[in-house]
Amino acid sequence: MKSIELDYSKRCADEPSKGHNRWHPDIPPAVEADPGEEVVIQTRNAFDGEVTPASKNEDLRSPNLGVVHPLTGPVYVKGAEPGDLLECNILNVEPAKWGFTTIIPGFGFLRDLYTEPYVVHWNIDGDYAESEQLPGVRVPGASFMGVIGVAPSRQLLEETIAREAELLSRGGAVLGPDPAGAVPTTEPIASEALRTVPPRENGGNMDIKQLSSGTRLMLPVFTEGALFSAGDAHFAQGDSECCGTAVEMDSTLHVSFRLRKGEAASRNIRFPIFERDTYFIRPETAVPQRFLATTGMCIDSEGKNQSEDATLAARNALTSMIQLLMERGWSREQAYCICSVAVDLKLSEMVDVPNFVVSAFLPLDIFR
């Protein structure tokens, strides 16, 4: 068994041999592992010390987002080559005792509506998380890594920079390479490495809550050794993570690897895939017996119909759910955070043009 242990009194920049917060093929590995060997990896939460158990709302008005996300690794998997498929067996994700959910101005799906900072502190005890900021709410957990992936190749790095720059020129929301806060600070890595905020072909910030203990994640390999890293652990999350954060926490990841030689190339697998043989969470939680759901369609607030716009439909479903929660006595900030950690957005249908239907499901058993 190999391990990477962190000093949690320090930040990622203080232990650069154990982690990084950018994707780049030239970041040196922190450890090497054989296929089948268990690797134990301690990870820092997404904000790398910008949020602490003492943080108050006003403390989060302008956090340093350049430090997001601190990842532990890379792990060099012996024998991994470009074109392989790296099977990552997620053996366990051990949660910390404290977590948080935040609304950060300028960040999140409804960032135009939520311009003030807000923080929820969670006490994590066994299978549930509770918070003084959300009295009466108890969220069941199934811990998983929000960010999990491998290094891009030099070619993929350059292609990604080019395509995201082109998207930015069209008005897209893009965070390009930025050395401010980068780990490692070594040039040219700091100035050309990819930010960890968006998911890409190499995995990364996918925020897939089904990647809990027992899941097998398959990642295309782009570099020798694959260079696997992980971080940004979540105790619980709704499908969408709408306010920008889930129940964020430190964690300890147990993982092992299997190489599927040449399968990414031979099967033309461009993006991650995953599978499992058991429920990713207790079935009564995954499919709640009691729930409340809202729907959204492609019709804006002024009554104008858009065509096949899943983003608008999701926005309408979420704002409707927030309104229902506010009618039950929650503040708009509390309602937004509840949606982020517990409400699942689902594409109910996307064939009856012009209107897609997105449904937002709120499990009612989270309320005690």
N, C-alpha and C positions, 0 to 999 in steps of 0.2 A: 504494500500500500504506500502511495505517495501522498504528501499533504502540502498545503500552502497555508500557513498560519499567520494571521494579521495581528498587529498591535492596534487595538481599537481606540487607543488614546491619540493615535496619529491619523493623518489623512493619506489619501492615495499618493500624493506628491512626496510624502515623507518616506514612503516605502516603494520607490519606483521599480525595484527588482522583483516585486510581487504583483504589480498591477499596472493598469493603464486606463485612460478614459477616451481613447481614440482607436480607430481601426487602421492598421497599417501592416504590410507584410514584413517590415524590417524590425518590428519590436521583438527583442530577444525573448526566448521562452524562460519562464520562471522555474519549470520542472519538466522532466521527460517521463513518459509512462509507456508501458507496453500495452498492446491490446489485451483486454480482459482484466487489467490491473485496476483496482479501486483507487480513485483519487479523491481526497477530501479537501475541499476548498472553502475557506472562510471568505465571506463577501461583505462589503460595506453597502449601506443603503444608497439609494439613487442620488441623494444630495450631498454626500460626502462631507458631513459636518455642518452644512449650511442650515440644517434643521436639527435641533436638539430637544431633549425632554423639557427644557426651560423656555423654548421658543414661544413667543406670543404673536398675535396677528401682525402687529406693526413691524416685527422683526423680519417679516417676509415680504416687505414691500419691494425690495430690489436685491434678491439673493444673487450670488455669483453662479449663474447657470453654465459658465464655462467649465465647471468641475464635474458636470453631469456626463455620463454615468461612470463611477469608478468600477472597473472590472478587475477581477482577480485572474491572473494568468500572464501570458499564454501557457497552455500545456502542449508540449510537443509530443504528439502521438507517433511512436516509432512505426515506420513503414507506411505512413499515410502519404499519398502522392496526389497531385492534381488529377481530377477525373474520378477519384474514388468517392464513395459515399461513406461518411463517418456516422456510424450508429452510436448515439450517445444514450446510454442506459441510465436514466435518472433514478438512482437507488433510494435517495432520501433527501429532503430539504428540511433541515432543522431550523425552526423559527426562533427569533429573539423574543425577549419579554416585552419590549416596547416597540411601537410602530407609530406611524403618523399618516395623515392625509392632508393635503394642502390645496388651497386655491392660490395660484401665483398670478398676479396681473400680467396679461399678455400671453398666457399659456392655457391650454385646455380647449375642448371642442366648442364651448360657448364663451370664449374669451372676450367677445364683444359685449356680452351681457354682464360678465363678472369681472369688474375692474378693481376690486378691493381684496386685499390678502385675507386669508382665513386658514386656521390650522386646527386639526383634530388630533389629539393624542390618544393612542390606543394602548390599553393594557392587554397583553396577549397571555392567556392562561389556558394551556391545553388545546382544546379544539375550537375555542372561541376568542373573539376580541371584543372588548367593551370600552366605552369612552365617556368621561364626564361631559364632554361637549355634545354628545348624542345620547342623553339619558334614556334608558329603556330600549336601546338598540343592542342586540347581541349578534355579531356576524360570525357564522361558521367559517372555518379556514380549511384550505388545502394548499399549502405553501408551494410556490413555484418561482422559477427565475424569470424575471421580466426581460432581462437581456441575456441571451445565450447564443453563441455563434463561433465562427472561425474567422481567420484573417482573410481579407481579399487578396487576390494576386495583384501584381503591379498593373497588369492590363485592366483588371476589374476596377482597381482604384482610379485609374485614369479615365475609364469609361464613365464611372459614377460621377466623378467631378465634372466631366463635360456635360452629361445629361442633366444633372441637377442645376448647373449654371444656366443651361438653356431653359429649364423650367422656371428658374428665378427671373429670367428675362421676360417670361410670359406672365409674371405676376404671381407665381406660385410661392407657397410658404416653404422656404428652404433655409437650412443652416449649413452654410459652406464651411470649408476648412478654416480654422481659427486657432492660432497658437496661444491665445489668452486662456490660461488655466489648463493647458494641455499637459498630459502625462503620457509619454516622456516629453521632456523639454528639448531633447536632442533634435537638432536640425539636420536634414530637412524634414524629419518625421513630423515635428510639431506643426509645421506650416502646411503640410500637404495631406496629413492623415484625415480620415473621415470622422465626422461627429457621430456619436453613438445614438442620437435621438431617433432617426428613422430606421425601421427594419429594411433589410436589403436581401440580395441573393445569399449572402453569407449568414443569414439569420439576424442576430442582433436584437434590437428592441421590439420584439414581436408581441410581448404582453399577452401570451396565450395561456389562459388559466388552466387549460387541460394538460399542461406540461408539468404536472405534479408527480410525486413519487410513483414509479411504476410505468411511466411513459418512456417509449423509445423514440428519440428524435433523430431523424436522418438529415445530415447537412452535406451539401456538395463540398468537396475539398478543392481549394484553389491554390494552396501552397504546400510545399514539403512540410510534413509534420502536422498539417492542418492548423495548428496554433489556436487551440480552443480556449475560450475565456467565457466568464459568466459574472453576473452581478445583478443589482436592482431587484432583489428578492421581494415578493409580495406574499402576504399572509392570506389575503382575500381580495377579490376584484370582480366587479361586474364586467360582462362582455361589452366593452367600449372604453372603460376607464375614462369616462367623459370629462371629469374635472382636471385630468392630467396626471393624477396620482391614484394609487390604490391604497391598501394598508401596507405602506412601505416599511422595510425593516432590514436589519442585518440578518445574516443566515450562515449556515454551514451546509454546503452542497456535497453530497456523495454521488459520484458518477464513475462509470466505467465505459470503455469504448470497444467497438468492434469495427473492423474494416471490411467494407464490401467493395472489393477491388474492381475498379473500372466502372462501377455501376452508374455513377452520375453521368459519365460520358456516354456509355452504351445505351442507357435508357433516356438520355436527354432530360435529366432531372435538373432543372434550373433553380428551383426554390426548395426550401425545407419541407419535409413531410414528417408526419408522426403517427404513431399507433400505440395501442395498449390493449390489454386483455381483461382488465377489470374496470370498475367505475373509477373515475378520476377523483370523485368525492362521494360521500354517502348518497345513494340514489334519491333519497327524499329531499336532499338539498339540491342536487343537480336537476331534478324534476319536481319542484315543490308542489305539494298537494293544495296549498292555499296560496293564491297569488292575485295580484291586481295588475292589469295591463292597460296601457294606452296604445294608440296607433298614430302614425304620422304618414302623410302622403305628400305628393310633390306640388303642394299649393302654398304659396307664400302668405305672409301676414296681410298683404294687401289684396289677396284673392286672385293673384295671377298664377295661372297654371304653368308649371315647368314640365319638361318631358324627361321621364326616366332618371330622376335626380335622387339617388339614394341618400345623399348628404342632407338635402332639404327634408326628406321624409324622416330621417333619423333625428334631425333637429326638432321637428314638430312633435315626434313621439316623446323626446326627452323633456321639452318645455311643458308639454301636457302633464307628464308624470311629476315634474317639479311643482306645478300648480296644484295637483292633487295632494302632494305631501304638505304644501303650505296650508291648504285648507284643513289639514289635520293638526296644524299647530307648529310645524317646523318653520324656521326662518329659511329664506331662499338659499343662503349659504349651506345650512345644514342639509336641505333637500338635495342640493347639487352634490354634496359629498356622499350622501346615502346612495344616490344614483351611481356614483363612481365606484363604490365598493360592493354594491349588491344588485343593481339592476342590470339585466341582460337585454341587449338590443338584438333583435333577430330580423333578418330579411324574410318577412312572411310570404311575400310574392313580388316578382319582378318581371312579369310577362304581360300584365294587363295594361298596356300602354294607354295613356301616357303616365299613369300613376303607379309607382312602386308603393308597397305597404311595408313599413318598418314598425314592429311592435316592441314595446318596452315592458319587460316583465319584472315586477317587484315581488319577491317572496315575502309573504306576510308574517312568517314565523320568525323573522329577525326582530320583531317587536315583542317585547316581554310584557 
